[in-house]
Amino acid sequence: MTSYLRSFQFWIMLAVLVVLALLPYESSYYILGVLTIAYIFTGFAMSWDLLFGYSGEVNFGPTFFIGVGAYASALLNVHTGLGVWSCIALGAFAAVVAGLLMVAPALRLRGPYFGVITLVAALILEKLIVTFSSVTGGEVGLGVPGLLSLSTWVNYYDALIFMLISGLVLFLIGRSSIGLILEASGQDPIATQALGINIVKYKIVGFILSAFISGWAGAMMIFYFGTVSISTVVAVSVTLQVIISTILGGRRSIIGPAIGAIFIIVANEILRPLGQLNNVVVALVALIILLSFPDGFIGLIHRLGRRGT
């Protein structure tokens, strides 16, 4: 950790964080609104990277955890009148419980089973939302009475603090014994188990943390928008954005996916006037960047760091 604090990457990130903290004093409400969404979205990408980047478990249904957290918190807010932050916390807990019941057992299996089951879980959630439209709002969506805040500045700093805390937790986990064991299990599970390590237990720990942060981010997102809908938190397009953000930013780094997520959200907003071509152009730009820098943005930062030393 000491060596990291002295690295070029650390000082670059520190300078960026100082700029982000001071940004509200020099930016319009529109820019702050876009960045608020981007910061919340980093929770999706960073938590996805914990399992994929380290243990190699490909989650094709991150929207299952995001959607459960979002809809559970929304329904609690609508029907119980609980405060926003209480609903967000309970929504994140619901994402963990639902994930443990439906998806976690697949972590004991080898091969593509985990990815398939997460994809099926996300599809089932989408069908349930449509089927019980009288409760969930179906494809139209469901409005929530609670909001994070009426203040653009408060929303911005809430999202920034969420990104920093969740990023720090995931970063430290990735560099702890848990992260090392997850990485070892991804590279050679047989050899790791031969050392007497229960890799399933560590995968479940990573899974729980990933589900909790995804659920929390999903709940924050809908209380920022004031409504929850399939297109916002459950659609396949959200899954693709999460995966592209992680790979584009640089897997197995936590910081990289956060950079990738902010890039994707901001790029989509800048290219919004293109209409349906928006996603195509963003995907092409992402492809060009990956072809130029296979390790993503984080690889580019490392390369600049080596040149600067």
Backbone bond lengths (Angstrom), bond angles and torsions (degrees), N, CA, C in turn:
res aa  C-N    CA-C-N  psi(-1)  N-CA   C-N-CA  omega(-1)  CA-C   N-CA-C  phi
1 M - - - 1.460 - - 1.529 111.23 -
2 T 1.361 116.17 -38.38 1.462 120.09 179.10 1.522 111.54 -60.79
3 S 1.340 115.32 -42.32 1.462 119.24 179.20 1.526 111.33 -63.91
4 Y 1.343 116.36 -34.93 1.469 119.58 179.31 1.528 110.31 -67.09
5 L 1.352 116.91 -38.90 1.461 120.52 -179.43 1.528 111.58 -63.89
6 R 1.332 116.26 -21.73 1.455 119.99 178.67 1.521 113.07 -94.98
7 S 1.313 116.63 -2.28 1.459 120.65 -173.31 1.525 112.32 -78.65
8 F 1.321 114.63 160.12 1.464 121.99 176.82 1.531 110.24 -62.18
9 Q 1.335 115.89 -39.46 1.457 120.74 -178.78 1.522 111.23 -60.34
10 F 1.339 116.87 -42.05 1.465 120.63 -179.36 1.516 111.37 -61.95
11 W 1.327 117.13 -45.58 1.457 120.11 -177.09 1.525 111.80 -69.72
12 I 1.324 116.79 -32.82 1.463 119.79 174.20 1.527 109.90 -63.46
13 M 1.330 116.65 -46.98 1.460 120.73 -178.95 1.524 111.14 -64.99
14 L 1.328 117.34 -38.05 1.460 120.36 178.53 1.524 111.09 -63.77
15 A 1.317 116.58 -41.74 1.463 120.60 178.54 1.531 110.84 -64.20
16 V 1.341 115.90 -40.21 1.466 120.57 178.42 1.525 110.35 -63.58
17 L 1.322 117.56 -42.23 1.467 121.44 -178.80 1.528 111.38 -65.15
18 V 1.321 116.88 -37.62 1.463 120.02 176.68 1.525 110.01 -62.73
19 V 1.334 116.34 -42.65 1.470 121.07 178.46 1.525 110.41 -62.52
20 L 1.353 116.70 -44.69 1.460 120.48 -179.40 1.526 111.54 -63.83
21 A 1.333 116.72 -37.00 1.463 120.38 179.72 1.524 111.99 -67.11
22 L 1.324 116.44 -32.02 1.472 120.72 -178.17 1.524 112.94 -93.71
23 L 1.323 117.14 -6.29 1.462 122.01 -173.72 1.534 114.09 -57.36
24 P 1.336 119.91 -39.58 1.478 118.75 -178.24 1.523 114.39 -57.29
25 Y 1.325 117.28 -24.63 1.457 120.22 -177.71 1.526 112.50 -75.14
26 E 1.349 116.01 -15.84 1.465 119.06 -175.80 1.527 113.24 -126.74
27 S 1.329 118.28 4.77 1.469 120.73 -173.82 1.519 111.45 -119.15
28 S 1.331 114.72 158.48 1.460 120.93 177.98 1.525 109.97 -79.05
29 Y 1.328 116.26 164.25 1.460 121.12 178.02 1.527 111.12 -62.49
30 Y 1.329 115.70 -31.90 1.470 119.63 179.54 1.528 110.82 -63.08
31 I 1.318 117.09 -48.27 1.466 120.93 179.81 1.524 110.65 -63.48
32 L 1.317 116.65 -41.42 1.470 120.06 179.30 1.530 110.64 -63.71
33 G 1.332 117.05 -36.02 1.460 120.84 178.73 1.521 112.17 -65.02
34 V 1.334 115.69 -43.46 1.473 119.86 178.52 1.527 110.11 -63.59
35 L 1.316 117.20 -43.62 1.461 121.04 -178.97 1.525 111.56 -68.03
36 T 1.316 117.15 -32.32 1.470 120.24 176.53 1.524 110.20 -60.15
37 I 1.331 116.04 -46.30 1.469 120.45 176.88 1.523 110.41 -62.24
38 A 1.324 116.26 -42.10 1.471 120.65 -178.96 1.523 111.37 -62.55
39 Y 1.329 117.50 -42.52 1.467 120.58 -179.43 1.527 111.22 -64.29
40 I 1.324 116.36 -40.79 1.469 119.14 178.38 1.528 109.65 -65.97
41 F 1.325 115.87 -39.72 1.463 120.48 -179.02 1.526 111.51 -64.23
42 T 1.328 118.00 -27.20 1.464 119.25 177.76 1.521 111.56 -59.23
43 G 1.344 116.47 -28.99 1.466 119.17 177.53 1.514 112.03 -61.85
44 F 1.330 117.09 -36.22 1.468 121.21 176.54 1.531 110.39 -62.85
45 A 1.337 115.65 -49.69 1.466 120.40 -173.94 1.531 112.28 -70.92
46 M 1.328 117.18 -44.17 1.465 120.20 -177.88 1.523 111.57 -64.80
47 S 1.330 117.07 -41.97 1.468 119.90 -179.56 1.527 110.78 -69.16
48 W 1.342 117.58 -33.71 1.469 120.30 176.61 1.522 110.60 -65.83
49 D 1.325 116.61 -35.47 1.464 121.03 -178.44 1.527 112.29 -67.94
50 L 1.326 117.95 -26.55 1.461 119.96 -177.70 1.521 111.38 -60.49
51 L 1.340 116.88 -42.86 1.468 119.34 179.63 1.523 111.83 -84.85
52 F 1.318 116.97 -46.24 1.468 119.73 -177.38 1.523 111.71 -69.65
53 G 1.321 116.43 -48.69 1.447 120.15 -174.84 1.512 113.84 -66.78
54 Y 1.321 116.80 -36.62 1.462 119.78 -174.86 1.527 112.77 -96.72
55 S 1.338 117.24 -51.58 1.466 118.65 -175.76 1.521 113.28 -94.56
56 G 1.333 116.75 -9.00 1.455 119.74 179.39 1.511 114.46 78.38
57 E 1.343 117.64 8.96 1.465 121.23 178.33 1.527 109.29 -79.92
58 V 1.320 116.42 112.83 1.462 121.07 -176.75 1.524 109.65 -84.79
59 N 1.313 115.71 115.20 1.460 122.09 179.67 1.525 108.39 -98.31
60 F 1.339 116.55 105.13 1.460 120.77 179.76 1.534 112.46 -87.64
61 G 1.324 115.67 2.78 1.457 118.87 -179.60 1.506 113.45 -133.08
62 P 1.355 118.53 52.84 1.467 118.93 177.85 1.524 112.35 -61.81
63 T 1.340 115.71 -22.50 1.468 119.10 -179.61 1.529 112.02 -70.22
64 F 1.338 117.66 -14.08 1.471 118.98 175.27 1.527 109.33 -63.94
65 F 1.325 117.05 -49.18 1.467 121.17 -179.77 1.524 110.46 -69.52
66 I 1.330 115.41 -41.87 1.461 119.83 178.88 1.527 110.29 -61.37
67 G 1.350 115.27 -46.78 1.458 120.25 -177.43 1.510 113.42 -66.97
68 V 1.336 117.13 -41.08 1.469 119.90 178.85 1.525 109.66 -63.07
69 G 1.320 117.13 -44.90 1.456 120.23 178.52 1.517 112.04 -61.24
70 A 1.330 116.00 -41.67 1.459 121.02 -177.92 1.528 111.79 -68.73
71 Y 1.325 116.43 -50.67 1.470 119.52 -176.00 1.528 111.97 -72.24
72 A 1.326 117.91 -35.86 1.467 119.90 178.01 1.528 110.53 -63.25
73 S 1.324 116.57 -44.92 1.472 119.90 179.64 1.523 111.21 -67.49
74 A 1.340 116.99 -37.72 1.464 120.28 179.69 1.522 111.23 -65.16
75 L 1.325 116.73 -46.14 1.470 120.29 -179.01 1.525 111.05 -65.89
76 L 1.326 117.18 -36.70 1.462 120.17 176.20 1.521 110.69 -62.98
77 N 1.315 116.66 -42.33 1.451 121.07 -179.37 1.523 111.66 -66.65
78 V 1.334 115.90 -38.84 1.466 120.45 -178.70 1.522 111.99 -71.27
79 H 1.332 116.64 -43.46 1.468 120.33 -169.80 1.533 114.93 -99.40
80 T 1.329 117.85 -15.90 1.468 118.71 -178.95 1.518 113.01 -116.99
81 G 1.313 116.72 -19.22 1.453 119.68 -179.28 1.520 114.26 75.29
82 L 1.323 117.29 13.16 1.462 120.64 177.00 1.525 110.74 -61.43
83 G 1.329 116.00 154.32 1.451 120.85 178.61 1.524 111.83 -63.94
84 V 1.314 115.62 159.78 1.463 121.43 -175.46 1.525 111.95 -58.58
85 W 1.325 117.75 -49.53 1.461 119.86 -175.60 1.519 112.14 -69.68
86 S 1.325 117.57 -31.09 1.466 120.21 174.33 1.524 110.12 -65.99
87 C 1.326 116.38 -40.96 1.467 120.77 178.32 1.525 111.11 -66.22
88 I 1.323 117.11 -38.66 1.461 120.70 179.14 1.532 109.99 -63.37
89 A 1.339 116.71 -45.58 1.467 120.45 -179.65 1.523 111.05 -63.25
90 L 1.340 117.06 -42.84 1.464 120.64 179.52 1.529 110.72 -69.06
91 G 1.316 117.33 -34.35 1.458 120.58 176.58 1.520 111.74 -63.80
92 A 1.344 116.35 -41.51 1.468 120.51 177.17 1.521 110.68 -64.04
93 F 1.337 116.20 -40.71 1.466 120.25 177.90 1.525 110.50 -64.43
94 A 1.338 117.12 -39.12 1.469 121.16 177.88 1.522 111.10 -62.98
95 A 1.332 117.38 -36.87 1.468 121.15 177.94 1.525 110.90 -63.19
96 V 1.330 116.20 -39.05 1.468 120.35 178.60 1.525 110.61 -66.51
97 V 1.327 116.48 -47.26 1.470 120.42 -178.61 1.526 110.83 -62.52
98 A 1.337 116.75 -46.96 1.465 120.32 -179.99 1.525 110.61 -62.54
99 G 1.327 116.54 -39.03 1.455 120.22 179.12 1.517 112.28 -65.76
100 L 1.330 116.59 -41.05 1.462 120.57 179.34 1.528 111.30 -65.25
101 L 1.329 116.40 -35.90 1.463 120.49 -178.16 1.531 112.08 -74.80
102 M 1.336 116.76 -39.89 1.463 120.01 -171.23 1.527 114.73 -100.05
103 V 1.335 116.63 -31.05 1.461 119.06 -168.26 1.522 113.82 -116.38
104 A 1.322 117.32 -41.09 1.465 121.40 -172.91 1.533 114.16 -53.51
105 P 1.351 119.73 -37.62 1.475 118.13 179.29 1.529 114.14 -55.73
106 A 1.344 116.67 -26.24 1.471 119.97 -179.51 1.523 111.85 -70.53
107 L 1.343 117.85 -15.37 1.458 120.70 178.88 1.525 111.67 -66.40
108 R 1.335 116.91 -18.79 1.461 120.39 178.47 1.534 111.62 -78.92
109 L 1.321 116.74 -13.93 1.462 121.24 -176.84 1.516 110.52 -96.11
110 R 1.297 116.57 156.46 1.453 121.93 177.11 1.523 109.92 -105.53
111 G 1.325 114.87 159.78 1.449 118.49 -179.95 1.518 111.30 92.75
112 P 1.328 117.03 -156.63 1.465 121.42 -172.77 1.527 114.83 -84.59
113 Y 1.341 117.42 8.45 1.460 120.06 -172.05 1.523 112.91 -60.96
114 F 1.326 116.97 -41.24 1.461 119.82 -178.69 1.528 110.77 -61.03
115 G 1.332 116.51 -45.77 1.455 120.52 -179.98 1.516 112.56 -62.28
116 V 1.324 116.31 -41.55 1.471 120.85 -179.91 1.521 110.62 -65.54
117 I 1.336 116.49 -44.14 1.464 120.14 -177.34 1.527 111.00 -67.02
118 T 1.333 117.62 -38.48 1.466 118.90 177.77 1.529 110.96 -65.35
119 L 1.328 116.78 -37.62 1.461 120.55 177.33 1.524 110.67 -64.33
120 V 1.334 116.44 -45.34 1.467 121.12 179.22 1.532 110.04 -62.71
121 A 1.330 116.94 -40.66 1.466 120.50 -179.91 1.525 110.92 -61.01
122 A 1.334 117.02 -41.55 1.464 120.83 178.92 1.528 111.23 -65.46
123 L 1.339 116.82 -40.02 1.470 120.89 178.65 1.525 110.96 -66.48
124 I 1.335 116.52 -39.74 1.465 120.52 178.14 1.525 110.05 -63.05
125 L 1.337 116.40 -43.14 1.471 120.00 178.92 1.518 110.90 -59.76
126 E 1.326 116.92 -43.32 1.465 120.37 179.66 1.528 111.09 -62.56
127 K 1.339 117.04 -41.68 1.460 120.45 178.77 1.524 111.58 -65.43
128 L 1.326 116.93 -38.69 1.467 120.70 179.11 1.528 110.75 -65.01
129 I 1.322 116.02 -39.04 1.468 119.78 179.21 1.523 110.75 -63.13
130 V 1.336 116.45 -41.32 1.467 120.96 179.52 1.523 110.58 -71.27
131 T 1.325 117.39 -41.99 1.462 121.79 -177.48 1.528 111.58 -63.42
132 F 1.326 116.83 -43.12 1.466 121.11 -178.44 1.524 109.88 -100.90
133 S 1.336 114.56 50.07 1.458 120.73 -176.00 1.531 112.96 -63.41
134 S 1.332 117.19 -25.41 1.459 119.74 179.36 1.529 111.69 -64.36
135 V 1.327 115.68 -23.87 1.464 121.28 179.32 1.523 111.31 -100.92
136 T 1.331 115.65 -43.14 1.468 121.14 -172.69 1.528 114.35 -91.65
137 G 1.329 116.37 -15.10 1.457 119.58 -175.55 1.509 113.41 90.09
138 G 1.356 116.48 -7.16 1.455 120.99 176.08 1.516 113.35 59.11
139 E 1.328 115.92 -141.54 1.459 121.33 -178.14 1.528 112.19 -73.86
140 V 1.325 116.80 -19.92 1.470 120.53 179.92 1.521 110.93 -73.18
141 G 1.338 115.99 -38.13 1.454 120.35 -178.90 1.514 111.80 108.76
142 L 1.303 115.98 170.45 1.458 122.66 -176.46 1.525 109.22 -131.29
143 G 1.322 115.83 123.72 1.462 119.99 177.52 1.521 111.13 -77.39
144 V 1.317 116.74 146.57 1.466 121.16 177.97 1.520 109.27 -116.91
145 P 1.340 117.12 140.24 1.469 119.49 -179.22 1.514 113.53 -71.97
146 G 1.334 117.02 -25.57 1.458 120.38 -177.19 1.514 112.94 -88.98
147 L 1.318 116.40 151.56 1.465 123.11 176.02 1.525 108.73 -135.05
148 L 1.329 115.71 152.52 1.462 118.56 176.11 1.524 109.62 -56.39
149 S 1.326 115.57 -52.61 1.458 121.23 178.58 1.524 108.71 -169.60
150 L 1.319 115.94 155.52 1.462 120.48 173.75 1.528 110.88 -84.29
151 S 1.320 116.16 -9.35 1.459 121.25 -179.23 1.526 110.85 -92.42
152 T 1.310 116.94 126.27 1.467 121.70 177.64 1.519 110.62 -61.76
153 W 1.313 117.29 -40.14 1.462 121.30 179.93 1.530 111.51 -63.94
154 V 1.323 116.25 -43.93 1.474 119.81 -179.66 1.521 110.29 -63.30
155 N 1.321 116.60 -44.56 1.469 120.72 177.55 1.527 110.83 -59.04
156 Y 1.323 115.70 -43.14 1.471 120.88 -179.00 1.528 110.45 -60.89
157 Y 1.316 116.21 -49.37 1.468 119.33 -176.78 1.532 111.78 -72.12
158 D 1.325 117.72 -31.51 1.473 120.15 174.13 1.526 109.96 -60.39
159 A 1.334 115.73 -46.49 1.464 120.45 -179.31 1.528 111.02 -67.35
160 L 1.327 116.99 -40.13 1.465 120.52 179.61 1.524 111.03 -64.19
161 I 1.333 116.65 -43.47 1.469 120.53 178.55 1.515 110.72 -64.20
162 F 1.344 116.72 -41.15 1.468 119.85 176.65 1.526 110.54 -59.15
163 M 1.323 117.23 -45.77 1.466 120.68 -179.63 1.528 110.88 -61.47
164 L 1.324 116.91 -43.27 1.459 120.64 -177.00 1.529 111.75 -67.77
165 I 1.332 116.69 -44.54 1.465 119.85 -178.14 1.520 111.23 -67.90
166 S 1.337 116.77 -49.24 1.466 119.62 -179.49 1.527 110.46 -64.82
167 G 1.326 117.16 -38.05 1.461 120.16 178.03 1.520 111.94 -64.74
168 L 1.328 116.45 -42.03 1.465 120.31 179.43 1.521 111.41 -64.81
169 V 1.339 116.09 -43.95 1.470 120.07 179.35 1.525 110.49 -60.90
170 L 1.328 116.75 -48.51 1.464 120.83 -178.93 1.524 111.26 -65.89
171 F 1.326 116.77 -37.30 1.468 120.91 179.12 1.529 110.35 -63.82
172 L 1.330 116.88 -44.69 1.468 120.79 -179.64 1.524 111.21 -67.79
173 I 1.342 116.27 -38.17 1.470 119.52 176.82 1.522 110.14 -63.61
174 G 1.319 116.34 -40.75 1.457 120.65 -179.74 1.519 113.20 -63.26
175 R 1.330 116.48 -27.39 1.460 120.24 -179.92 1.525 113.17 -103.77
176 S 1.316 116.39 8.22 1.460 121.83 175.63 1.528 109.79 -91.63
177 S 1.319 116.14 -177.13 1.464 120.26 177.34 1.526 111.40 -62.08
178 I 1.335 116.49 -30.89 1.464 120.18 178.22 1.526 109.94 -63.18
179 G 1.336 116.11 -46.64 1.461 120.03 179.44 1.514 112.30 -63.91
180 L 1.329 116.74 -40.05 1.465 120.37 179.42 1.526 111.38 -64.04
181 I 1.336 116.44 -41.13 1.468 120.29 179.66 1.533 110.46 -69.40
182 L 1.331 116.75 -39.07 1.464 119.58 176.59 1.528 110.43 -61.69
183 E 1.322 116.23 -42.28 1.459 120.41 179.94 1.528 110.86 -66.15
184 A 1.331 116.00 -41.40 1.468 119.86 178.78 1.520 110.94 -64.70
185 S 1.330 116.59 -40.07 1.466 119.89 179.72 1.515 111.56 -66.97
186 G 1.330 116.68 -31.15 1.457 119.87 177.20 1.511 113.02 -71.24
187 Q 1.336 116.47 -33.29 1.463 120.58 -178.23 1.526 112.18 -83.96
188 D 1.347 117.26 -40.42 1.461 120.27 -178.84 1.528 109.17 -154.24
189 P 1.337 117.53 84.39 1.471 120.39 -176.36 1.524 113.51 -63.53
190 I 1.324 117.36 -34.37 1.472 120.26 -178.47 1.525 110.35 -65.79
191 A 1.324 116.49 -47.06 1.465 120.32 179.64 1.525 111.14 -64.59
192 T 1.326 116.60 -37.15 1.465 120.48 179.78 1.522 110.85 -65.49
193 Q 1.334 116.74 -43.86 1.459 120.46 177.55 1.521 111.48 -66.20
194 A 1.328 116.94 -32.54 1.469 120.82 179.63 1.519 111.60 -63.63
195 L 1.344 116.79 -21.90 1.464 121.16 177.79 1.518 111.88 -81.80
196 G 1.335 116.08 2.06 1.458 120.66 179.28 1.519 113.92 86.26
197 I 1.326 116.90 16.47 1.465 121.18 -178.54 1.532 109.62 -94.42
198 N 1.302 116.01 129.51 1.468 121.69 176.68 1.528 108.01 -83.66
199 I 1.333 116.20 90.89 1.462 119.52 -173.89 1.530 112.38 -68.55
200 V 1.331 117.26 -26.48 1.468 119.81 178.91 1.521 110.13 -63.65
201 K 1.321 116.58 -40.63 1.465 120.44 179.57 1.524 111.08 -59.75
202 Y 1.321 116.70 -43.03 1.461 120.32 -179.19 1.528 111.06 -71.53
203 K 1.314 117.07 -34.60 1.465 119.64 176.03 1.523 110.94 -65.03
204 I 1.314 116.39 -37.86 1.465 119.88 179.16 1.530 110.40 -66.69
205 V 1.338 117.30 -38.62 1.468 120.41 176.27 1.531 109.92 -60.73
206 G 1.334 116.12 -47.03 1.458 120.08 177.37 1.520 111.87 -62.95
207 F 1.325 116.07 -38.51 1.458 122.29 179.79 1.526 110.77 -63.10
208 I 1.331 117.14 -44.90 1.464 121.76 -179.25 1.528 110.39 -61.98
209 L 1.323 116.53 -45.78 1.461 120.05 -179.96 1.527 110.76 -64.18
210 S 1.327 116.52 -41.72 1.461 121.07 179.16 1.529 111.09 -62.61
211 A 1.337 116.48 -44.80 1.468 121.04 -179.78 1.526 111.25 -65.37
212 F 1.324 116.74 -39.52 1.470 120.66 -178.26 1.525 110.88 -64.37
213 I 1.329 117.03 -48.06 1.467 120.10 -178.63 1.520 110.83 -67.64
214 S 1.345 117.14 -38.51 1.478 120.06 176.96 1.522 110.67 -62.41
215 G 1.335 116.72 -44.96 1.459 120.61 179.42 1.513 112.18 -64.11
216 W 1.335 115.83 -40.66 1.472 120.40 178.97 1.535 110.10 -63.46
217 A 1.328 116.27 -45.14 1.461 120.41 -179.97 1.533 111.07 -63.93
218 G 1.342 116.77 -40.92 1.457 120.24 177.70 1.512 112.05 -61.42
219 A 1.334 116.42 -41.21 1.462 120.84 179.06 1.525 110.89 -67.45
220 M 1.331 116.54 -41.77 1.476 119.33 177.77 1.524 111.09 -61.31
221 M 1.324 115.72 -39.50 1.459 120.49 -178.26 1.530 111.48 -59.57
222 I 1.329 116.45 -45.61 1.474 117.97 -175.62 1.534 111.56 -74.09
223 F 1.334 117.56 -28.29 1.467 118.58 176.57 1.525 111.36 -79.33
224 Y 1.307 116.55 -13.39 1.462 119.21 171.36 1.529 109.90 -81.90
225 F 1.349 116.24 -43.62 1.465 120.49 179.45 1.526 112.52 -74.33
226 G 1.329 117.14 -29.30 1.457 121.02 -176.18 1.510 112.95 85.20
227 T 1.332 116.85 9.23 1.465 121.53 179.12 1.524 109.04 -157.63
228 V 1.328 116.08 154.31 1.459 121.11 176.91 1.519 107.96 -123.79
229 S 1.325 116.52 137.01 1.465 120.80 -179.13 1.516 109.30 -151.10
230 I 1.315 115.56 164.70 1.463 121.01 179.06 1.519 111.10 -60.67
231 S 1.318 116.72 -44.00 1.462 120.60 -176.48 1.526 112.60 -64.29
232 T 1.330 116.86 -24.21 1.463 120.95 -176.93 1.516 112.72 -82.79
233 V 1.341 117.42 -40.37 1.465 119.58 -170.31 1.524 115.69 -130.04
234 V 1.322 119.13 -10.41 1.467 120.12 -174.02 1.528 113.01 -121.15
235 A 1.308 118.43 -20.43 1.465 121.55 -173.60 1.526 112.38 -60.49
236 V 1.339 115.23 155.37 1.468 121.59 178.02 1.525 110.92 -60.35
237 S 1.321 116.76 -32.85 1.464 120.21 -179.98 1.526 111.58 -60.23
238 V 1.335 116.84 -33.46 1.468 120.61 177.53 1.525 109.75 -66.64
239 T 1.338 116.57 -42.92 1.470 120.83 177.24 1.523 110.76 -58.64
240 L 1.332 117.02 -45.90 1.465 120.62 -179.84 1.523 111.34 -62.25
241 Q 1.330 116.97 -39.23 1.460 119.97 178.98 1.524 111.16 -65.08
242 V 1.336 116.77 -39.08 1.462 120.92 178.54 1.532 110.37 -62.80
243 I 1.328 115.90 -48.09 1.470 120.53 -177.64 1.527 110.82 -65.09
244 I 1.334 116.93 -45.96 1.468 120.61 179.85 1.524 110.56 -62.68
245 S 1.330 117.18 -40.83 1.468 120.98 179.82 1.514 111.07 -59.67
246 T 1.331 116.07 -43.94 1.467 120.72 -177.40 1.522 111.74 -66.71
247 I 1.322 116.31 -47.83 1.461 120.41 -178.34 1.526 110.66 -68.56
248 L 1.328 115.94 -39.32 1.454 120.41 -179.50 1.529 111.25 -66.41
249 G 1.328 116.11 -40.27 1.461 119.52 -179.26 1.511 112.57 -73.49
250 G 1.339 116.69 -34.01 1.459 120.60 -178.21 1.506 110.66 121.48
251 R 1.339 116.44 106.25 1.448 120.72 -176.75 1.527 112.16 -67.95
252 R 1.323 114.31 161.97 1.455 123.74 178.81 1.533 111.65 58.95
253 S 1.316 115.97 41.13 1.463 119.56 179.30 1.525 112.47 -140.62
254 I 1.324 117.99 -19.18 1.465 125.36 -176.82 1.533 110.71 66.20
255 I 1.331 116.88 -50.35 1.464 120.12 179.83 1.526 110.28 -67.13
256 G 1.328 116.89 -40.02 1.460 121.11 -179.83 1.523 113.38 -56.96
257 P 1.352 118.42 -51.24 1.465 119.35 177.74 1.518 113.75 -57.88
258 A 1.345 117.09 -33.57 1.470 119.72 177.07 1.527 110.15 -63.72
259 I 1.338 116.19 -43.45 1.472 120.54 177.94 1.529 110.05 -63.75
260 G 1.344 115.57 -43.39 1.460 120.03 178.94 1.518 112.51 -62.11
261 A 1.332 116.89 -40.40 1.470 121.02 -179.38 1.526 111.28 -64.86
262 I 1.333 116.40 -44.40 1.465 119.71 178.41 1.524 110.27 -62.84
263 F 1.334 116.55 -41.34 1.467 120.49 178.62 1.528 111.12 -60.72
264 I 1.331 117.44 -45.82 1.470 121.18 -177.41 1.526 110.97 -63.38
265 I 1.327 117.34 -46.74 1.470 120.50 -178.38 1.521 111.02 -64.54
266 V 1.321 117.08 -45.65 1.467 121.03 -179.12 1.526 110.42 -66.05
267 A 1.338 117.01 -42.60 1.468 120.60 179.74 1.525 110.74 -63.28
268 N 1.317 117.35 -42.09 1.464 120.76 177.94 1.520 111.15 -60.88
269 E 1.319 116.58 -38.44 1.461 120.14 -179.25 1.522 111.14 -70.93
270 I 1.320 116.58 -41.28 1.473 120.07 179.28 1.522 111.30 -63.51
271 L 1.347 115.70 -37.54 1.466 120.69 -176.56 1.529 113.06 -92.70
272 R 1.323 117.15 8.79 1.471 120.48 -179.06 1.525 113.13 -54.97
273 P 1.341 120.66 -35.12 1.477 120.06 179.16 1.523 113.72 -60.09
274 L 1.331 118.01 -17.08 1.466 120.57 -179.96 1.531 112.19 -77.01
275 G 1.315 116.98 -8.07 1.463 120.58 178.07 1.520 112.73 67.40
276 Q 1.343 116.57 -125.36 1.458 121.88 -176.02 1.534 112.24 -66.87
277 L 1.323 117.34 -22.07 1.463 120.50 179.36 1.532 112.28 -78.11
278 N 1.300 115.99 -7.61 1.460 121.94 -177.43 1.525 111.84 -51.20
279 N 1.333 116.36 -58.54 1.470 121.30 -176.22 1.527 111.99 -64.04
280 V 1.339 116.33 -34.24 1.464 120.15 179.64 1.524 110.64 -64.29
281 V 1.320 116.59 -45.89 1.468 121.16 -179.17 1.526 110.51 -64.89
282 V 1.340 116.65 -42.98 1.468 120.40 179.05 1.525 110.36 -61.39
283 A 1.334 116.56 -42.33 1.469 120.93 179.42 1.530 110.75 -63.47
284 L 1.343 116.81 -41.44 1.466 120.30 178.78 1.530 111.31 -64.48
285 V 1.328 116.19 -41.64 1.468 120.22 178.07 1.524 109.75 -62.59
286 A 1.335 116.29 -43.36 1.466 120.52 178.75 1.526 110.74 -61.75
287 L 1.338 116.53 -40.51 1.466 120.90 179.41 1.531 111.22 -63.62
288 I 1.322 116.38 -43.08 1.468 120.26 179.27 1.528 110.66 -62.60
289 I 1.328 116.28 -41.80 1.465 120.42 179.61 1.518 110.61 -63.77
290 L 1.348 116.87 -42.68 1.462 120.69 -179.35 1.525 111.88 -66.96
291 L 1.339 116.95 -36.75 1.460 120.09 177.18 1.530 111.37 -66.79
292 S 1.322 115.82 -33.40 1.465 120.26 179.66 1.532 111.46 -80.11
293 F 1.351 115.60 -37.25 1.462 120.95 -178.34 1.530 108.41 -133.56
294 P 1.341 117.63 87.91 1.473 121.89 -175.29 1.531 114.04 -56.50
295 D 1.334 117.19 -26.94 1.465 120.56 179.38 1.518 112.55 -89.62
296 G 1.317 116.78 8.48 1.453 120.76 176.62 1.520 113.45 76.15
297 F 1.330 114.93 -166.60 1.464 120.56 -178.02 1.519 112.13 -61.41
298 I 1.321 116.85 -37.65 1.461 119.61 -177.60 1.522 110.14 -67.12
299 G 1.340 117.18 -33.46 1.461 120.65 175.53 1.514 111.17 -66.14
300 L 1.332 116.38 -37.72 1.457 120.88 177.47 1.521 110.75 -64.40
301 I 1.327 117.07 -40.54 1.464 121.09 178.38 1.524 110.69 -63.48
302 H 1.342 116.20 -42.76 1.473 120.03 177.69 1.529 110.57 -61.26
303 R 1.341 116.06 -40.60 1.458 120.21 -178.97 1.526 110.65 -64.57
304 L 1.329 116.24 -41.77 1.472 120.01 177.79 1.517 110.67 -65.58
305 G 1.349 115.73 -34.49 1.455 120.29 178.37 1.514 111.83 -64.60
306 R 1.338 116.12 -41.54 1.467 119.53 179.45 1.527 111.57 -66.80
307 R 1.325 115.94 -34.08 1.463 119.09 178.07 1.528 111.60 -70.90
308 G 1.361 113.99 -29.67 1.462 117.77 -177.26 1.514 113.59 -81.30
309 T 1.327 116.97 -9.07 1.466 120.04 -179.45 1.517 111.63 -97.95
